Amino acid sequence: MKKSENISTLVIECFLPPDTLEWFDIINISKSDKEIKIILEEKNIPPLPVSFNNKKIISKGFKEITISDFPIRGRKTLLTFRRRYWKIEGEEKLLKRDIKLTAEGTLLEKEFADFLKE
């Protein structure tokens, strides 16, 4: 990774909820006069070991959730998280990692919701 990419990642990380880049990769950022959209995709790290009782765990796609976060430079900020789902070979149930992205009952980032409550 180039030095400029390291700096860019550090700057972007300052605007994301804590530990976001531990579980997600940034796949797109776009901005307009009114909003900034950041799309993040969950890393392909299954919540269980890669082999569960000698069965493979396979990524089976994504479900997107878009939440509002603190405005950045006067622009509405939207974070789209592409949540990954996995399937254990031979089982029906889908697995997903338990990552709390929103304040309960809202589509707001937790810290942003707490700020608005005050």
Buried (B, 14 or more C-beta within 10 A) or exposed (E): EEEEEEEBEEEBBEBBBEEBBEBBEBEEEEEEEEBBBBBBBBEEEBEEEEEBEEEEBEBEEEEEEEBBBBEEEEBBBBBBBBBBBBBBEEEEEEBEBEBEBBBEEEEBBBEBBEEEEE
